[in-house]
Amino acid sequence: MEPEINLRATLECGQVFHWQERDDGAWEGLIGNVHAVVRENAVGLEVVQGDPAAVARYFALDHDLGRIYAGFPRDATMLAALDFCRGLRIIRQPAWECLATFITSSMKQVTHIRQMSHALRARFGRGVRGSRLRSYPSPAALAAASEEDLRGCGLGYRAKNLRATAQRVASGEADLEAWRQLDDAALREALCTLPGVGRKVANCVMLFGFERCGAFPVDTWIARIMREHYWRGRAKPTPLALERRLAKRFGPHAGYAQQYLFHHARMTQRRARR
């Protein structure tokens, strides 16, 4: 039996920002600098174009969702999110692309992050053979860009931080591949030394770029859910207090629980406002 996947939820839940749905129902994007076209079918994920092994790794088809679900708490809030998002998988993104994208995500909605990602690719990315898509710009490409040029891609104040971090990565001062060997606490600390990276962005990068599935990013959506459904006490908790308590509650796959809760809340509340 093929691994379960909810392709739309996986690609629209706010972890990756460049994939596009085609008229034929397939999704087109890049895995690093390699073109891929995939489609969800009755039994799993169909690779229309691309390397099946690379696609399977990117979409984390080896993650045992049944075991992950078994570790979720059985409360009504989590079960509703699980029912809505079942099959959503945490993608294994290239670390630099993930880091750079989430530096630009500060105080922005998913739609705006997508727009910035596409603008950066169009201006600074390289063409990909057999595709009209362009790769995410390398650290060297963004390090060489001016802050004004980056602002021209809609980044605003984020341009300064993205450029400064790109310079550190391009120079080797911030060695993302070497950082893979660090434990969670040391990796978070290293990421937080980079311009534009606070604890929330660091946790996003750990989860989506370094496959640290216990990382639990806390943004305004998650903070609201946690306060309403999981926090007991009169005092308003800080994001750090929420993160620590709930990472412990949700266990080694807390990042999966977070993403299910986030996507469910964002989508259902957006529909309710229509």
C-alpha positions as CSV (number, residue, x, y, z in Angstrom):
1,M,0.0,0.0,0.0
2,E,1.3,3.4,-1.0
3,P,2.0,6.0,1.8
4,E,-0.9,8.3,2.5
5,I,-0.5,11.9,1.4
6,N,-2.7,15.0,1.3
7,L,-0.9,16.9,-1.4
8,R,-2.9,20.1,-1.3
9,A,-2.6,20.4,2.5
10,T,1.1,19.6,2.4
11,L,1.8,22.3,-0.2
12,E,-0.6,25.0,1.0
13,C,-0.1,24.7,4.8
14,G,2.6,27.4,5.0
15,Q,5.8,25.3,5.0
16,V,6.8,25.8,1.4
17,F,5.8,28.6,-0.9
18,H,6.6,28.0,-4.6
19,W,4.6,25.0,-5.8
20,Q,1.8,25.7,-8.2
21,E,-1.2,23.7,-9.2
22,R,-1.7,23.2,-12.9
23,D,-5.0,23.0,-14.8
24,D,-4.7,19.2,-15.0
25,G,-4.7,18.9,-11.2
26,A,-0.9,18.1,-11.0
27,W,1.4,20.2,-8.9
28,E,4.6,21.7,-10.4
29,G,7.6,22.8,-8.4
30,L,11.3,22.4,-7.7
31,I,13.1,20.1,-5.4
32,G,16.2,22.1,-4.9
33,N,17.2,22.8,-8.5
34,V,15.4,19.8,-10.0
35,H,12.0,20.1,-11.8
36,A,9.2,17.9,-10.5
37,V,5.5,17.4,-11.3
38,V,3.4,15.3,-9.0
39,R,-0.2,14.3,-8.6
40,E,-2.2,12.8,-5.8
41,N,-4.1,9.7,-6.9
42,A,-6.3,7.1,-5.3
43,V,-3.4,5.2,-3.8
44,G,-0.8,7.8,-3.0
45,L,1.6,10.1,-4.9
46,E,2.1,9.8,-8.6
47,V,5.4,11.2,-10.0
48,V,4.5,12.7,-13.4
49,Q,8.0,14.1,-13.9
50,G,11.1,13.9,-11.8
51,D,13.1,11.4,-9.9
52,P,10.8,9.2,-7.8
53,A,13.4,8.6,-5.1
54,A,14.0,12.4,-4.7
55,V,10.3,13.0,-4.7
56,A,9.7,10.4,-2.0
57,R,12.4,11.8,0.2
58,Y,11.2,15.4,-0.3
59,F,7.7,14.6,0.6
60,A,8.9,12.4,3.5
61,L,6.9,9.4,2.4
62,D,9.0,7.3,4.8
63,H,7.4,9.1,7.8
64,D,5.0,6.7,9.5
65,L,1.9,8.8,9.8
66,G,0.1,6.2,11.8
67,R,2.7,6.2,14.5
68,I,2.8,10.0,14.5
69,Y,-1.0,10.2,14.9
70,A,-0.9,7.7,17.7
71,G,1.3,10.1,19.6
72,F,-1.2,13.0,19.3
73,P,-3.3,13.9,22.3
74,R,-6.9,12.7,21.9
75,D,-8.7,16.0,22.7
76,A,-11.4,17.5,20.5
77,T,-9.2,20.3,19.1
78,M,-6.4,18.0,18.0
79,L,-8.8,15.4,16.6
80,A,-10.6,18.0,14.5
81,A,-7.3,19.2,13.1
82,L,-6.2,15.6,12.4
83,D,-9.5,14.9,10.6
84,F,-9.1,18.0,8.5
85,C,-5.4,17.6,7.7
86,R,-5.0,13.8,7.5
87,G,-2.1,13.0,5.1
88,L,-0.3,16.3,5.5
89,R,3.4,15.6,5.6
90,I,6.4,17.7,6.8
91,I,8.5,18.3,3.7
92,R,12.3,17.9,3.8
93,Q,13.3,21.3,2.3
94,P,16.8,22.5,1.4
95,A,18.1,24.2,4.5
96,W,19.2,27.4,2.8
97,E,15.9,27.9,0.9
98,C,13.9,27.2,4.1
99,L,16.0,29.6,6.2
100,A,15.9,32.4,3.7
101,T,12.2,32.0,3.1
102,F,11.3,32.2,6.8
103,I,13.5,35.2,7.3
104,T,11.2,36.9,4.8
105,S,8.1,35.6,6.5
106,S,8.2,37.9,9.5
107,M,4.8,39.6,10.0
108,K,3.6,38.3,6.6
109,Q,0.7,36.1,5.6
110,V,1.2,33.0,3.4
111,T,0.1,34.8,0.2
112,H,2.7,37.5,0.7
113,I,5.5,35.1,1.5
114,R,4.7,33.3,-1.8
115,Q,4.8,36.6,-3.7
116,M,8.3,37.4,-2.2
117,S,9.6,33.9,-3.0
118,H,8.5,34.2,-6.6
119,A,9.9,37.7,-6.9
120,L,13.3,36.6,-5.6
121,R,13.3,33.6,-7.9
122,A,12.4,35.7,-10.9
123,R,15.1,38.3,-10.3
124,F,18.0,36.3,-8.7
125,G,17.3,32.7,-9.4
126,R,18.7,30.5,-12.1
127,G,16.7,28.9,-14.9
128,V,16.0,25.2,-14.6
129,R,16.3,22.9,-17.6
130,G,13.0,21.6,-18.9
131,S,11.0,24.1,-16.9
132,R,9.8,27.7,-16.8
133,L,10.5,27.8,-13.1
134,R,13.6,29.4,-11.5
135,S,15.5,28.1,-8.6
136,Y,15.6,29.8,-5.2
137,P,18.6,32.2,-5.3
138,S,21.9,30.9,-3.8
139,P,23.4,32.6,-0.7
140,A,26.1,34.1,-3.0
141,A,23.5,35.6,-5.3
142,L,21.6,37.3,-2.5
143,A,24.9,38.3,-0.7
144,A,25.9,40.2,-3.8
145,A,22.6,41.9,-4.2
146,S,22.0,45.4,-2.9
147,E,19.5,46.0,-0.1
148,E,17.6,48.2,-2.5
149,D,17.3,45.4,-5.1
150,L,16.0,43.1,-2.4
151,R,13.5,45.7,-1.3
152,G,12.3,45.8,-4.9
153,C,11.1,42.2,-4.4
154,G,8.7,43.3,-1.7
155,L,10.9,42.4,1.3
156,G,10.8,45.8,3.1
157,Y,12.9,45.8,6.2
158,R,13.5,42.1,5.8
159,A,15.9,42.8,3.0
160,K,18.7,43.9,5.3
161,N,18.4,40.7,7.4
162,L,18.2,38.4,4.4
163,R,21.3,40.0,2.8
164,A,23.3,39.9,6.0
165,T,22.5,36.2,6.6
166,A,23.2,35.3,3.0
167,Q,26.6,36.9,3.4
168,R,27.3,34.8,6.4
169,V,26.2,31.6,4.7
170,A,28.0,32.3,1.5
171,S,31.3,33.0,3.3
172,G,31.1,29.8,5.2
173,E,30.8,31.5,8.6
174,A,27.4,29.9,9.0
175,D,27.8,26.4,7.8
176,L,24.3,25.0,7.5
177,E,25.4,21.5,6.5
178,A,27.8,21.3,9.5
179,W,25.0,22.5,11.8
180,R,23.0,19.3,10.9
181,Q,25.2,17.5,13.4
182,L,24.2,19.8,16.3
183,D,21.6,18.7,18.8
184,D,18.3,20.6,18.9
185,A,19.3,23.2,21.6
186,A,22.6,23.9,19.9
187,L,21.0,24.2,16.4
188,R,18.4,26.6,17.7
189,E,21.1,28.7,19.4
190,A,23.2,28.7,16.2
191,L,20.2,29.7,14.0
192,C,19.3,32.5,16.4
193,T,22.7,34.2,15.9
194,L,21.7,34.9,12.3
195,P,20.2,38.3,11.3
196,G,16.4,38.1,11.1
197,V,16.2,34.8,13.0
198,G,14.3,34.7,16.3
199,R,13.1,31.7,18.2
200,K,9.9,31.3,16.1
201,V,11.8,31.4,12.8
202,A,14.5,29.1,14.2
203,N,11.9,26.6,15.1
204,C,10.3,26.8,11.6
205,V,13.7,26.2,10.0
206,M,14.5,23.3,12.4
207,L,11.2,21.7,11.5
208,F,11.1,22.2,7.8
209,G,14.8,22.5,6.9
210,F,16.5,20.2,9.4
211,E,13.8,17.6,10.0
212,R,13.6,18.2,13.7
213,C,10.1,17.1,14.1
214,G,9.9,18.0,17.8
215,A,10.3,21.7,17.1
216,F,7.2,23.7,17.9
217,P,7.0,27.1,16.3
218,V,4.6,29.5,18.0
219,D,3.0,32.3,15.9
220,T,-0.2,34.3,16.5
221,W,-2.4,31.5,15.2
222,I,-0.8,28.8,17.4
223,A,-0.7,31.1,20.5
224,R,-4.4,31.7,20.1
225,I,-5.2,28.0,19.8
226,M,-3.0,27.1,22.7
227,R,-4.4,29.8,25.1
228,E,-8.0,28.8,24.2
229,H,-7.6,25.0,24.4
230,Y,-4.5,24.0,26.2
231,W,-3.5,26.6,28.7
232,R,-4.7,26.5,32.2
233,G,-4.1,29.6,34.3
234,R,-5.1,33.3,34.5
235,A,-1.8,34.8,33.5
236,K,-1.4,35.2,29.7
237,P,1.5,32.9,28.7
238,T,4.5,34.0,26.8
239,P,5.3,32.4,23.4
240,L,8.3,30.7,25.1
241,A,6.1,29.3,27.9
242,L,3.6,28.0,25.3
243,E,6.3,26.4,23.2
244,R,7.9,24.6,26.1
245,R,4.7,23.3,27.6
246,L,3.2,22.1,24.4
247,A,6.4,20.7,22.9
248,K,6.4,18.5,25.9
249,R,2.7,17.7,25.7
250,F,2.8,16.7,22.0
251,G,6.1,14.8,22.3
252,P,8.7,13.9,19.6
253,H,6.4,14.8,16.7
254,A,5.2,18.1,18.2
255,G,6.0,19.8,14.9
256,Y,3.5,17.7,13.1
257,A,0.8,18.5,15.6
258,Q,1.6,22.2,15.4
259,Q,1.3,22.1,11.6
260,Y,-2.0,20.3,11.7
261,L,-3.4,22.7,14.3
262,F,-2.1,25.7,12.4
263,H,-3.4,24.7,9.0
264,H,-6.8,23.6,10.4
265,A,-7.3,26.9,12.2
266,R,-6.1,29.1,9.3
267,M,-8.3,27.4,6.8
268,T,-11.5,27.0,8.8
269,Q,-11.4,30.5,10.2
270,R,-10.7,32.0,6.8
271,R,-13.8,30.1,5.4
272,A,-15.9,31.3,8.3
273,R,-15.1,35.0,7.4
274,R,-16.4,34.6,3.9
